[in-house]
Amino acid sequence: MGILARLQVMPNVPPHYFAKLYVSLGEKEKALAALETACQARSTFMISLKADPSWDPLHNEPRFQKLVTAIGLTP
């Protein structure tokens, strides 16, 4: 069983775990959806969006930019 399958059957896995996994798999839409869920859940993890290089593949995505703005990380 792969990591994704294991996470999907575990209870209470934070959405940003899925987002990290999806972005590493190149699945931007799923990663963004998981990040939006994390934002709605008010995950404190979201403060790392601009600092964590693992999110670099998403930086030019309008949905990512909207999230960054929504949590107040833009000037």
PQR file with spaces between the fields and no chain letter, atoms N, CA, C, O and H, PARSE charges and radii, in Angstrom:
ATOM       1  N    MET     1       0.856   -1.178    0.000 -0.4000 1.5000
ATOM       2  CA   MET     1       0.000    0.000    0.000 -0.0000 2.0000
ATOM       3  C    MET     1       0.899    1.237    0.000  0.5500 1.7000
ATOM       4  O    MET     1       1.836    1.329    0.793 -0.5500 1.4000
ATOM       5  N    GLY     2       0.611    2.175   -0.884 -0.4000 1.5000
ATOM       6  CA   GLY     2       1.401    3.389   -0.995 -0.0000 2.0000
ATOM       7  C    GLY     2       1.054    4.400    0.083  0.5500 1.7000
ATOM       8  O    GLY     2       0.092    4.235    0.832 -0.5500 1.4000
ATOM       9  H    GLY     2      -0.151    2.100   -1.528  0.4000 1.0000
ATOM      10  N    ILE     3       1.851    5.438    0.141 -0.4000 1.5000
ATOM      11  CA   ILE     3       1.666    6.481    1.154 -0.0000 2.0000
ATOM      12  C    ILE     3       0.297    7.135    1.016  0.5500 1.7000
ATOM      13  O    ILE     3      -0.396    7.339    2.013 -0.5500 1.4000
ATOM      14  H    ILE     3       2.633    5.571   -0.467  0.4000 1.0000
ATOM      15  N    LEU     4      -0.095    7.463   -0.205 -0.4000 1.5000
ATOM      16  CA   LEU     4      -1.389    8.117   -0.408 -0.0000 2.0000
ATOM      17  C    LEU     4      -2.524    7.225    0.080  0.5500 1.7000
ATOM      18  O    LEU     4      -3.422    7.688    0.783 -0.5500 1.4000
ATOM      19  H    LEU     4       0.468    7.297   -1.014  0.4000 1.0000
ATOM      20  N    ALA     5      -2.486    5.974   -0.283 -0.4000 1.5000
ATOM      21  CA   ALA     5      -3.536    5.043    0.139 -0.0000 2.0000
ATOM      22  C    ALA     5      -3.576    4.913    1.658  0.5500 1.7000
ATOM      23  O    ALA     5      -4.654    4.816    2.244 -0.5500 1.4000
ATOM      24  H    ALA     5      -1.756    5.598   -0.854  0.4000 1.0000
ATOM      25  N    ARG     6      -2.418    4.911    2.292 -0.4000 1.5000
ATOM      26  CA   ARG     6      -2.370    4.821    3.753 -0.0000 2.0000
ATOM      27  C    ARG     6      -2.984    6.054    4.405  0.5500 1.7000
ATOM      28  O    ARG     6      -3.744    5.953    5.368 -0.5500 1.4000
ATOM      29  H    ARG     6      -1.542    4.990    1.816  0.4000 1.0000
ATOM      30  N    LEU     7      -2.644    7.214    3.865 -0.4000 1.5000
ATOM      31  CA   LEU     7      -3.197    8.453    4.421 -0.0000 2.0000
ATOM      32  C    LEU     7      -4.702    8.519    4.246  0.5500 1.7000
ATOM      33  O    LEU     7      -5.413    9.001    5.128 -0.5500 1.4000
ATOM      34  H    LEU     7      -2.027    7.297    3.082  0.4000 1.0000
ATOM      35  N    GLN     8      -5.188    8.039    3.116 -0.4000 1.5000
ATOM      36  CA   GLN     8      -6.620    8.130    2.831 -0.0000 2.0000
ATOM      37  C    GLN     8      -7.474    7.294    3.774  0.5500 1.7000
ATOM      38  O    GLN     8      -8.652    7.595    3.970 -0.5500 1.4000
ATOM      39  H    GLN     8      -4.610    7.648    2.399  0.4000 1.0000
ATOM      40  N    VAL     9      -6.900    6.254    4.359 -0.4000 1.5000
ATOM      41  CA   VAL     9      -7.687    5.423    5.272 -0.0000 2.0000
ATOM      42  C    VAL     9      -7.464    5.780    6.740  0.5500 1.7000
ATOM      43  O    VAL     9      -8.145    5.253    7.620 -0.5500 1.4000
ATOM      44  H    VAL     9      -5.943    6.010    4.200  0.4000 1.0000
ATOM      45  N    MET    10      -6.529    6.658    6.997 -0.4000 1.5000
ATOM      46  CA   MET    10      -6.271    7.069    8.376 -0.0000 2.0000
ATOM      47  C    MET    10      -7.225    8.192    8.781  0.5500 1.7000
ATOM      48  O    MET    10      -7.513    9.084    7.983 -0.5500 1.4000
ATOM      49  H    MET    10      -5.976    7.086    6.282  0.4000 1.0000
ATOM      50  N    PRO    11      -7.711    8.146   10.018 -0.5600 1.5000
ATOM      51  CA   PRO    11      -8.589    9.233   10.472  0.2800 2.0000
ATOM      52  C    PRO    11      -7.784   10.481   10.822  0.5500 1.7000
ATOM      53  O    PRO    11      -6.635   10.398   11.257 -0.5500 1.4000
ATOM      54  N    ASN    12      -8.403   11.620   10.626 -0.4000 1.5000
ATOM      55  CA   ASN    12      -7.857   12.911   11.070 -0.0000 2.0000
ATOM      56  C    ASN    12      -6.496   13.283   10.500  0.5500 1.7000
ATOM      57  O    ASN    12      -5.658   13.843   11.207 -0.5500 1.4000
ATOM      58  H    ASN    12      -9.336   11.687   10.273  0.4000 1.0000
ATOM      59  N    VAL    13      -6.272   12.977    9.234 -0.4000 1.5000
ATOM      60  CA   VAL    13      -5.021   13.383    8.581 -0.0000 2.0000
ATOM      61  C    VAL    13      -5.194   14.829    8.120  0.5500 1.7000
ATOM      62  O    VAL    13      -6.139   15.126    7.389 -0.5500 1.4000
ATOM      63  H    VAL    13      -6.953   12.523    8.660  0.4000 1.0000
ATOM      64  N    PRO    14      -4.312   15.727    8.527 -0.5600 1.5000
ATOM      65  CA   PRO    14      -4.440   17.131    8.125  0.2800 2.0000
ATOM      66  C    PRO    14      -4.373   17.283    6.602  0.5500 1.7000
ATOM      67  O    PRO    14      -3.587   16.600    5.944 -0.5500 1.4000
ATOM      68  N    PRO    15      -5.188   18.169    6.048 -0.5600 1.5000
ATOM      69  CA   PRO    15      -5.246   18.333    4.597  0.2800 2.0000
ATOM      70  C    PRO    15      -3.906   18.708    3.961  0.5500 1.7000
ATOM      71  O    PRO    15      -3.657   18.384    2.799 -0.5500 1.4000
ATOM      72  N    HIS    16      -3.044   19.391    4.719 -0.4000 1.5000
ATOM      73  CA   HIS    16      -1.782   19.789    4.101 -0.0000 2.0000
ATOM      74  C    HIS    16      -0.872   18.587    3.842  0.5500 1.7000
ATOM      75  O    HIS    16       0.025   18.679    3.004 -0.5500 1.4000
ATOM      76  H    HIS    16      -3.247   19.654    5.662  0.4000 1.0000
ATOM      77  N    TYR    17      -1.073   17.473    4.530 -0.4000 1.5000
ATOM      78  CA   TYR    17      -0.307   16.267    4.218 -0.0000 2.0000
ATOM      79  C    TYR    17      -0.635   15.818    2.796  0.5500 1.7000
ATOM      80  O    TYR    17       0.250   15.468    2.016 -0.5500 1.4000
ATOM      81  H    TYR    17      -1.801   17.399    5.211  0.4000 1.0000
ATOM      82  N    PHE    18      -1.936   15.837    2.481 -0.4000 1.5000
ATOM      83  CA   PHE    18      -2.353   15.450    1.131 -0.0000 2.0000
ATOM      84  C    PHE    18      -1.817   16.449    0.110  0.5500 1.7000
ATOM      85  O    PHE    18      -1.359   16.061   -0.964 -0.5500 1.4000
ATOM      86  H    PHE    18      -2.655   16.121    3.115  0.4000 1.0000
ATOM      87  N    ALA    19      -1.875   17.725    0.446 -0.4000 1.5000
ATOM      88  CA   ALA    19      -1.386   18.754   -0.477 -0.0000 2.0000
ATOM      89  C    ALA    19       0.089   18.532   -0.797  0.5500 1.7000
ATOM      90  O    ALA    19       0.487   18.608   -1.960 -0.5500 1.4000
ATOM      91  H    ALA    19      -2.247   18.041    1.319  0.4000 1.0000
ATOM      92  N    LYS    20       0.902   18.260    0.219 -0.4000 1.5000
ATOM      93  CA   LYS    20       2.332   18.008    0.005 -0.0000 2.0000
ATOM      94  C    LYS    20       2.540   16.809   -0.906  0.5500 1.7000
ATOM      95  O    LYS    20       3.365   16.845   -1.819 -0.5500 1.4000
ATOM      96  H    LYS    20       0.579   18.199    1.164  0.4000 1.0000
ATOM      97  N    LEU    21       1.800   15.770   -0.656 -0.4000 1.5000
ATOM      98  CA   LEU    21       1.945   14.562   -1.464 -0.0000 2.0000
ATOM      99  C    LEU    21       1.506   14.816   -2.903  0.5500 1.7000
ATOM     100  O    LEU    21       2.191   14.411   -3.842 -0.5500 1.4000
ATOM     101  H    LEU    21       1.129   15.741    0.086  0.4000 1.0000
ATOM     102  N    TYR    22       0.372   15.481   -3.077 -0.4000 1.5000
ATOM     103  CA   TYR    22      -0.119   15.750   -4.427 -0.0000 2.0000
ATOM     104  C    TYR    22       0.831   16.654   -5.211  0.5500 1.7000
ATOM     105  O    TYR    22       1.061   16.414   -6.396 -0.5500 1.4000
ATOM     106  H    TYR    22      -0.184   15.809   -2.314  0.4000 1.0000
ATOM     107  N    VAL    23       1.379   17.671   -4.584 -0.4000 1.5000
ATOM     108  CA   VAL    23       2.286   18.560   -5.306 -0.0000 2.0000
ATOM     109  C    VAL    23       3.551   17.797   -5.698  0.5500 1.7000
ATOM     110  O    VAL    23       4.106   18.038   -6.771 -0.5500 1.4000
ATOM     111  H    VAL    23       1.193   17.866   -3.621  0.4000 1.0000
ATOM     112  N    SER    24       4.010   16.889   -4.851 -0.4000 1.5000
ATOM     113  CA   SER    24       5.200   16.104   -5.194 -0.0000 2.0000
ATOM     114  C    SER    24       4.918   15.136   -6.335  0.5500 1.7000
ATOM     115  O    SER    24       5.836   14.732   -7.049 -0.5500 1.4000
ATOM     116  H    SER    24       3.560   16.694   -3.980  0.4000 1.0000
ATOM     117  N    LEU    25       3.646   14.761   -6.510 -0.4000 1.5000
ATOM     118  CA   LEU    25       3.252   13.883   -7.615 -0.0000 2.0000
ATOM     119  C    LEU    25       2.910   14.667   -8.880  0.5500 1.7000
ATOM     120  O    LEU    25       2.599   14.083   -9.917 -0.5500 1.4000
ATOM     121  H    LEU    25       2.900   15.089   -5.930  0.4000 1.0000
ATOM     122  N    GLY    26       2.971   15.994   -8.784 -0.4000 1.5000
ATOM     123  CA   GLY    26       2.653   16.833   -9.933 -0.0000 2.0000
ATOM     124  C    GLY    26       1.164   17.027  -10.158  0.5500 1.7000
ATOM     125  O    GLY    26       0.749   17.477  -11.226 -0.5500 1.4000
ATOM     126  H    GLY    26       3.224   16.469   -7.941  0.4000 1.0000
ATOM     127  N    GLU    27       0.364   16.695   -9.169 -0.4000 1.5000
ATOM     128  CA   GLU    27      -1.095   16.822   -9.279 -0.0000 2.0000
ATOM     129  C    GLU    27      -1.520   18.154   -8.658  0.5500 1.7000
ATOM     130  O    GLU    27      -1.999   18.213   -7.525 -0.5500 1.4000
ATOM     131  H    GLU    27       0.701   16.329   -8.302  0.4000 1.0000
ATOM     132  N    LYS    28      -1.332   19.203   -9.430 -0.4000 1.5000
ATOM     133  CA   LYS    28      -1.561   20.560   -8.925 -0.0000 2.0000
ATOM     134  C    LYS    28      -2.998   20.801   -8.495  0.5500 1.7000
ATOM     135  O    LYS    28      -3.233   21.406   -7.449 -0.5500 1.4000
ATOM     136  H    LYS    28      -0.943   19.155  -10.350  0.4000 1.0000
ATOM     137  N    GLU    29      -3.961   20.343   -9.277 -0.4000 1.5000
ATOM     138  CA   GLU    29      -5.367   20.601   -8.934 -0.0000 2.0000
ATOM     139  C    GLU    29      -5.732   19.975   -7.592  0.5500 1.7000
ATOM     140  O    GLU    29      -6.396   20.601   -6.766 -0.5500 1.4000
ATOM     141  H    GLU    29      -3.770   19.852  -10.127  0.4000 1.0000
ATOM     142  N    LYS    30      -5.295   18.743   -7.383 -0.4000 1.5000
ATOM     143  CA   LYS    30      -5.585   18.068   -6.114 -0.0000 2.0000
ATOM     144  C    LYS    30      -4.832   18.737   -4.967  0.5500 1.7000
ATOM     145  O    LYS    30      -5.359   18.860   -3.861 -0.5500 1.4000
ATOM     146  H    LYS    30      -4.755   18.235   -8.054  0.4000 1.0000
ATOM     147  N    ALA    31      -3.605   19.167   -5.231 -0.4000 1.5000
ATOM     148  CA   ALA    31      -2.829   19.863   -4.204 -0.0000 2.0000
ATOM     149  C    ALA    31      -3.520   21.156   -3.806  0.5500 1.7000
ATOM     150  O    ALA    31      -3.624   21.468   -2.619 -0.5500 1.4000
ATOM     151  H    ALA    31      -3.177   19.067   -6.129  0.4000 1.0000
ATOM     152  N    LEU    32      -3.989   21.905   -4.786 -0.4000 1.5000
ATOM     153  CA   LEU    32      -4.673   23.167   -4.504 -0.0000 2.0000
ATOM     154  C    LEU    32      -5.974   22.934   -3.746  0.5500 1.7000
ATOM     155  O    LEU    32      -6.308   23.689   -2.833 -0.5500 1.4000
ATOM     156  H    LEU    32      -3.905   21.652   -5.750  0.4000 1.0000
ATOM     157  N    ALA    33      -6.700   21.902   -4.121 -0.4000 1.5000
ATOM     158  CA   ALA    33      -7.948   21.592   -3.414 -0.0000 2.0000
ATOM     159  C    ALA    33      -7.654   21.261   -1.949  0.5500 1.7000
ATOM     160  O    ALA    33      -8.386   21.692   -1.058 -0.5500 1.4000
ATOM     161  H    ALA    33      -6.429   21.289   -4.863  0.4000 1.0000
ATOM     162  N    ALA    34      -6.592   20.503   -1.701 -0.4000 1.5000
ATOM     163  CA   ALA    34      -6.224   20.163   -0.323 -0.0000 2.0000
ATOM     164  C    ALA    34      -5.783   21.409    0.446  0.5500 1.7000
ATOM     165  O    ALA    34      -6.091   21.549    1.630 -0.5500 1.4000
ATOM     166  H    ALA    34      -5.998   20.154   -2.426  0.4000 1.0000
ATOM     167  N    LEU    35      -5.066   22.308   -0.219 -0.4000 1.5000
ATOM     168  CA   LEU    35      -4.660   23.554    0.436 -0.0000 2.0000
ATOM     169  C    LEU    35      -5.877   24.427    0.759  0.5500 1.7000
ATOM     170  O    LEU    35      -5.925   25.062    1.812 -0.5500 1.4000
ATOM     171  H    LEU    35      -4.815   22.194   -1.180  0.4000 1.0000
ATOM     172  N    GLU    36      -6.848   24.457   -0.138 -0.4000 1.5000
ATOM     173  CA   GLU    36      -8.069   25.220    0.131 -0.0000 2.0000
ATOM     174  C    GLU    36      -8.802   24.649    1.342  0.5500 1.7000
ATOM     175  O    GLU    36      -9.346   25.394    2.157 -0.5500 1.4000
ATOM     176  H    GLU    36      -6.809   23.941   -0.994  0.4000 1.0000
ATOM     177  N    THR    37      -8.812   23.323    1.452 -0.4000 1.5000
ATOM     178  CA   THR    37      -9.423   22.685    2.618 -0.0000 2.0000
ATOM     179  C    THR    37      -8.664   23.059    3.883  0.5500 1.7000
ATOM     180  O    THR    37      -9.273   23.343    4.914 -0.5500 1.4000
ATOM     181  H    THR    37      -8.370   22.717    0.791  0.4000 1.0000
ATOM     182  N    ALA    38      -7.333   23.059    3.808 -0.4000 1.5000
ATOM     183  CA   ALA    38      -6.513   23.443    4.957 -0.0000 2.0000
ATOM     184  C    ALA    38      -6.779   24.891    5.359  0.5500 1.7000
ATOM     185  O    ALA    38      -6.816   25.216    6.546 -0.5500 1.4000
ATOM     186  H    ALA    38      -6.838   22.828    2.971  0.4000 1.0000
ATOM     187  N    CYS    39      -6.961   25.743    4.381 -0.4000 1.5000
ATOM     188  CA   CYS    39      -7.246   27.153    4.657 -0.0000 2.0000
ATOM     189  C    CYS    39      -8.601   27.292    5.349  0.5500 1.7000
ATOM     190  O    CYS    39      -8.733   28.038    6.320 -0.5500 1.4000
ATOM     191  H    CYS    39      -6.932   25.480    3.417  0.4000 1.0000
ATOM     192  N    GLN    40      -9.594   26.581    4.853 -0.4000 1.5000
ATOM     193  CA   GLN    40     -10.927   26.627    5.462 -0.0000 2.0000
ATOM     194  C    GLN    40     -10.903   26.103    6.895  0.5500 1.7000
ATOM     195  O    GLN    40     -11.666   26.553    7.749 -0.5500 1.4000
ATOM     196  H    GLN    40      -9.487   25.976    4.064  0.4000 1.0000
ATOM     197  N    ALA    41     -10.005   25.137    7.143 -0.4000 1.5000
ATOM     198  CA   ALA    41      -9.873   24.569    8.486 -0.0000 2.0000
ATOM     199  C    ALA    41      -8.994   25.439    9.387  0.5500 1.7000
ATOM     200  O    ALA    41      -8.774   25.119   10.555 -0.5500 1.4000
ATOM     201  H    ALA    41      -9.385   24.771    6.449  0.4000 1.0000
ATOM     202  N    ARG    42      -8.500   26.538    8.827 -0.4000 1.5000
ATOM     203  CA   ARG    42      -7.639   27.466    9.555 -0.0000 2.0000
ATOM     204  C    ARG    42      -6.371   26.788   10.085  0.5500 1.7000
ATOM     205  O    ARG    42      -5.956   27.000   11.224 -0.5500 1.4000
ATOM     206  H    ARG    42      -8.679   26.798    7.879  0.4000 1.0000
ATOM     207  N    SER    43      -5.782   25.979    9.230 -0.4000 1.5000
ATOM     208  CA   SER    43      -4.558   25.279    9.588 -0.0000 2.0000
ATOM     209  C    SER    43      -3.419   26.277    9.788  0.5500 1.7000
ATOM     210  O    SER    43      -3.174   27.125    8.930 -0.5500 1.4000
ATOM     211  H    SER    43      -6.119   25.807    8.305  0.4000 1.0000
ATOM     212  N    THR    44      -2.734   26.175   10.907 -0.4000 1.5000
ATOM     213  CA   THR    44      -1.597   27.070   11.171 -0.0000 2.0000
ATOM     214  C    THR    44      -0.446   26.783   10.216  0.5500 1.7000
ATOM     215  O    THR    44       0.437   27.621   10.033 -0.5500 1.4000
ATOM     216  H    THR    44      -2.933   25.487   11.604  0.4000 1.0000
ATOM     217  N    PHE    45      -0.457   25.630    9.625 -0.4000 1.5000
ATOM     218  CA   PHE    45       0.552   25.239    8.647 -0.0000 2.0000
ATOM     219  C    PHE    45       0.587   26.213    7.460  0.5500 1.7000
ATOM     220  O    PHE    45       1.630   26.372    6.824 -0.5500 1.4000
ATOM     221  H    PHE    45      -1.174   24.950    9.774  0.4000 1.0000
ATOM     222  N    MET    46      -0.522   26.851    7.163 -0.4000 1.5000
ATOM     223  CA   MET    46      -0.635   27.695    5.975 -0.0000 2.0000
ATOM     224  C    MET    46       0.356   28.849    5.975  0.5500 1.7000
ATOM     225  O    MET    46       0.633   29.406    4.913 -0.5500 1.4000
ATOM     226  H    MET    46      -1.369   26.722    7.679  0.4000 1.0000
ATOM     227  N    ILE    47       0.891   29.223    7.111 -0.4000 1.5000
ATOM     228  CA   ILE    47       1.839   30.343    7.136 -0.0000 2.0000
ATOM     229  C    ILE    47       3.135   30.029    6.396  0.5500 1.7000
ATOM     230  O    ILE    47       3.925   30.931    6.117 -0.5500 1.4000
ATOM     231  H    ILE    47       0.666   28.771    7.974  0.4000 1.0000
ATOM     232  N    SER    48       3.357   28.762    6.077 -0.4000 1.5000
ATOM     233  CA   SER    48       4.593   28.378    5.376 -0.0000 2.0000
ATOM     234  C    SER    48       4.464   28.405    3.852  0.5500 1.7000
ATOM     235  O    SER    48       5.409   28.044    3.150 -0.5500 1.4000
ATOM     236  H    SER    48       2.715   28.029    6.303  0.4000 1.0000
ATOM     237  N    LEU    49       3.325   28.821    3.337 -0.4000 1.5000
ATOM     238  CA   LEU    49       3.102   28.746    1.889 -0.0000 2.0000
ATOM     239  C    LEU    49       4.154   29.468    1.052  0.5500 1.7000
ATOM     240  O    LEU    49       4.570   28.960    0.011 -0.5500 1.4000
ATOM     241  H    LEU    49       2.558   29.113    3.907  0.4000 1.0000
ATOM     242  N    LYS    50       4.581   30.627    1.487 -0.4000 1.5000
ATOM     243  CA   LYS    50       5.562   31.374    0.694 -0.0000 2.0000
ATOM     244  C    LYS    50       7.000   30.976    1.018  0.5500 1.7000
ATOM     245  O    LYS    50       7.895   31.191    0.200 -0.5500 1.4000
ATOM     246  H    LYS    50       4.243   31.041    2.333  0.4000 1.0000
ATOM     247  N    ALA    51       7.235   30.405    2.183 -0.4000 1.5000
ATOM     248  CA   ALA    51       8.597   30.089    2.602 -0.0000 2.0000
ATOM     249  C    ALA    51       9.042   28.674    2.232  0.5500 1.7000
ATOM     250  O    ALA    51      10.233   28.434    2.034 -0.5500 1.4000
ATOM     251  H    ALA    51       6.508   30.230    2.847  0.4000 1.0000
ATOM     252  N    ASP    52       8.118   27.756    2.139 -0.4000 1.5000
ATOM     253  CA   ASP    52       8.453   26.349    1.895 -0.0000 2.0000
ATOM     254  C    ASP    52       8.645   26.112    0.394  0.5500 1.7000
ATOM     255  O    ASP    52       7.702   26.276   -0.380 -0.5500 1.4000
ATOM     256  H    ASP    52       7.151   27.951    2.301  0.4000 1.0000
ATOM     257  N    PRO    53       9.854   25.728   -0.024 -0.5600 1.5000
ATOM     258  CA   PRO    53      10.125   25.545   -1.458  0.2800 2.0000
ATOM     259  C    PRO    53       9.334   24.409   -2.108  0.5500 1.7000
ATOM     260  O    PRO    53       9.270   24.330   -3.334 -0.5500 1.4000
ATOM     261  N    SER    54       8.743   23.545   -1.319 -0.4000 1.5000
ATOM     262  CA   SER    54       7.955   22.469   -1.938 -0.0000 2.0000
ATOM     263  C    SER    54       6.705   23.005   -2.632  0.5500 1.7000
ATOM     264  O    SER    54       6.097   22.313   -3.448 -0.5500 1.4000
ATOM     265  H    SER    54       8.795   23.609   -0.322  0.4000 1.0000
ATOM     266  N    TRP    55       6.325   24.239   -2.306 -0.4000 1.5000
ATOM     267  CA   TRP    55       5.156   24.840   -2.954 -0.0000 2.0000
ATOM     268  C    TRP    55       5.519   25.615   -4.216  0.5500 1.7000
ATOM     269  O    TRP    55       4.629   26.138   -4.887 -0.5500 1.4000
ATOM     270  H    TRP    55       6.819   24.802   -1.643  0.4000 1.0000
ATOM     271  N    ASP    56       6.787   25.699   -4.551 -0.4000 1.5000
ATOM     272  CA   ASP    56       7.227   26.453   -5.733 -0.0000 2.0000
ATOM     273  C    ASP    56       6.455   26.104   -7.008  0.5500 1.7000
ATOM     274  O    ASP    56       6.140   27.012   -7.778 -0.5500 1.4000
ATOM     275  H    ASP    56       7.510   25.273   -4.006  0.4000 1.0000
ATOM     276  N    PRO    57       6.134   24.827   -7.268 -0.5600 1.5000
ATOM     277  CA   PRO    57       5.387   24.519   -8.495  0.2800 2.0000
ATOM     278  C    PRO    57       3.995   25.157   -8.557  0.5500 1.7000
ATOM     279  O    PRO    57       3.386   25.221   -9.625 -0.5500 1.4000
ATOM     280  N    LEU    58       3.501   25.623   -7.423 -0.4000 1.5000
ATOM     281  CA   LEU    58       2.163   26.210   -7.384 -0.0000 2.0000
ATOM     282  C    LEU    58       2.161   27.735   -7.387  0.5500 1.7000
ATOM     283  O    LEU    58       1.101   28.347   -7.524 -0.5500 1.4000
ATOM     284  H    LEU    58       3.996   25.571   -6.556  0.4000 1.0000
ATOM     285  N    HIS    59       3.307   28.347   -7.242 -0.4000 1.5000
ATOM     286  CA   HIS    59       3.371   29.802   -7.053 -0.0000 2.0000
ATOM     287  C    HIS    59       2.707   30.606   -8.162  0.5500 1.7000
ATOM     288  O    HIS    59       2.175   31.683   -7.891 -0.5500 1.4000
ATOM     289  H    HIS    59       4.168   27.850   -7.131  0.4000 1.0000
ATOM     290  N    ASN    60       2.717   30.131   -9.382 -0.4000 1.5000
ATOM     291  CA   ASN    60       2.111   30.881  -10.489 -0.0000 2.0000
ATOM     292  C    ASN    60       0.640   30.556  -10.703  0.5500 1.7000
ATOM     293  O    ASN    60       0.005   31.120  -11.594 -0.5500 1.4000
ATOM     294  H    ASN    60       3.149   29.256   -9.602  0.4000 1.0000
ATOM     295  N    GLU    61       0.104   29.674   -9.916 -0.4000 1.5000
ATOM     296  CA   GLU    61      -1.304   29.291  -10.055 -0.0000 2.0000
ATOM     297  C    GLU    61      -2.197   30.344   -9.387  0.5500 1.7000
ATOM     298  O    GLU    61      -1.966   30.709   -8.234 -0.5500 1.4000
ATOM     299  H    GLU    61       0.620   29.216   -9.192  0.4000 1.0000
ATOM     300  N    PRO    62      -3.207   30.829  -10.101 -0.5600 1.5000
ATOM     301  CA   PRO    62      -4.109   31.829   -9.512  0.2800 2.0000
ATOM     302  C    PRO    62      -4.758   31.370   -8.204  0.5500 1.7000
ATOM     303  O    PRO    62      -4.931   32.178   -7.291 -0.5500 1.4000
ATOM     304  N    ARG    63      -5.115   30.104   -8.100 -0.4000 1.5000
ATOM     305  CA   ARG    63      -5.731   29.602   -6.862 -0.0000 2.0000
ATOM     306  C    ARG    63      -4.742   29.675   -5.699  0.5500 1.7000
ATOM     307  O    ARG    63      -5.136   29.980   -4.574 -0.5500 1.4000
ATOM     308  H    ARG    63      -4.974   29.448   -8.841  0.4000 1.0000
ATOM     309  N    PHE    64      -3.485   29.404   -5.954 -0.4000 1.5000
ATOM     310  CA   PHE    64      -2.459   29.491   -4.912 -0.0000 2.0000
ATOM     311  C    PHE    64      -2.293   30.942   -4.482  0.5500 1.7000
ATOM     312  O    PHE    64      -2.236   31.237   -3.288 -0.5500 1.4000
ATOM     313  H    PHE    64      -3.164   29.157   -6.869  0.4000 1.0000
ATOM     314  N    GLN    65      -2.216   31.845   -5.449 -0.4000 1.5000
ATOM     315  CA   GLN    65      -2.070   33.259   -5.145 -0.0000 2.0000
ATOM     316  C    GLN    65      -3.260   33.769   -4.342  0.5500 1.7000
ATOM     317  O    GLN    65      -3.104   34.602   -3.449 -0.5500 1.4000
ATOM     318  H    GLN    65      -2.262   31.606   -6.419  0.4000 1.0000
ATOM     319  N    LYS    66      -4.435   33.272   -4.661 -0.4000 1.5000
ATOM     320  CA   LYS    66      -5.646   33.660   -3.911 -0.0000 2.0000
ATOM     321  C    LYS    66      -5.550   33.193   -2.455  0.5500 1.7000
ATOM     322  O    LYS    66      -5.933   33.920   -1.539 -0.5500 1.4000
ATOM     323  H    LYS    66      -4.561   32.596   -5.387  0.4000 1.0000
ATOM     324  N    LEU    67      -5.036   31.977   -2.249 -0.4000 1.5000
ATOM     325  CA   LEU    67      -4.857   31.471   -0.890 -0.0000 2.0000
ATOM     326  C    LEU    67      -3.857   32.309   -0.100  0.5500 1.7000
ATOM     327  O    LEU    67      -4.086   32.645    1.062 -0.5500 1.4000
ATOM     328  H    LEU    67      -4.725   31.386   -2.993  0.4000 1.0000
ATOM     329  N    VAL    68      -2.750   32.637   -0.749 -0.4000 1.5000
ATOM     330  CA   VAL    68      -1.712   33.437   -0.105 -0.0000 2.0000
ATOM     331  C    VAL    68      -2.283   34.787    0.319  0.5500 1.7000
ATOM     332  O    VAL    68      -1.998   35.275    1.413 -0.5500 1.4000
ATOM     333  H    VAL    68      -2.564   32.363   -1.693  0.4000 1.0000
ATOM     334  N    THR    69      -3.081   35.379   -0.543 -0.4000 1.5000
ATOM     335  CA   THR    69      -3.717   36.653   -0.238 -0.0000 2.0000
ATOM     336  C    THR    69      -4.753   36.498    0.880  0.5500 1.7000
ATOM     337  O    THR    69      -4.838   37.334    1.779 -0.5500 1.4000
ATOM     338  H    THR    69      -3.312   34.984   -1.432  0.4000 1.0000
ATOM     339  N    ALA    70      -5.529   35.427    0.814 -0.4000 1.5000
ATOM     340  CA   ALA    70      -6.592   35.196    1.800 -0.0000 2.0000
ATOM     341  C    ALA    70      -6.050   35.081    3.220  0.5500 1.7000
ATOM     342  O    ALA    70      -6.710   35.487    4.177 -0.5500 1.4000
ATOM     343  H    ALA    70      -5.460   34.748    0.084  0.4000 1.0000
ATOM     344  N    ILE    71      -4.853   34.530    3.352 -0.4000 1.5000
ATOM     345  CA   ILE    71      -4.299   34.372    4.694 -0.0000 2.0000
ATOM     346  C    ILE    71      -3.387   35.519    5.093  0.5500 1.7000
ATOM     347  O    ILE    71      -2.793   35.501    6.171 -0.5500 1.4000
ATOM     348  H    ILE    71      -4.318   34.200    2.575  0.4000 1.0000
ATOM     349  N    GLY    72      -3.274   36.519    4.221 -0.4000 1.5000
ATOM     350  CA   GLY    72      -2.551   37.737    4.564 -0.0000 2.0000
ATOM     351  C    GLY    72      -1.053   37.678    4.384  0.5500 1.7000
ATOM     352  O    GLY    72      -0.320   38.362    5.099 -0.5500 1.4000
ATOM     353  H    GLY    72      -3.756   36.534    3.345  0.4000 1.0000
ATOM     354  N    LEU    73      -0.579   36.876    3.442 -0.4000 1.5000
ATOM     355  CA   LEU    73       0.867   36.783    3.230 -0.0000 2.0000
ATOM     356  C    LEU    73       1.380   37.675    2.101  0.5500 1.7000
ATOM     357  O    LEU    73       2.557   37.606    1.747 -0.5500 1.4000
ATOM     358  H    LEU    73      -1.175   36.321    2.862  0.4000 1.0000
ATOM     359  N    THR    74       0.522   38.500    1.542 -0.4000 1.5000
ATOM     360  CA   THR    74       0.959   39.430    0.508 -0.0000 2.0000
ATOM     361  C    THR    74       0.930   40.836    1.075  0.5500 1.7000
ATOM     362  O    THR    74       0.123   41.154    1.948 -0.5500 1.4000
ATOM     363  H    THR    74      -0.434   38.556    1.830  0.4000 1.0000
ATOM     364  N    PRO    75       1.828   41.678    0.565 -0.5600 1.5000
ATOM     365  CA   PRO    75       1.862   43.062    1.069  0.2800 2.0000
ATOM     366  C    PRO    75       0.630   43.846    0.660  0.5500 1.7000
ATOM     367  O    PRO    75       0.505   45.021    1.003 -0.5500 1.4000
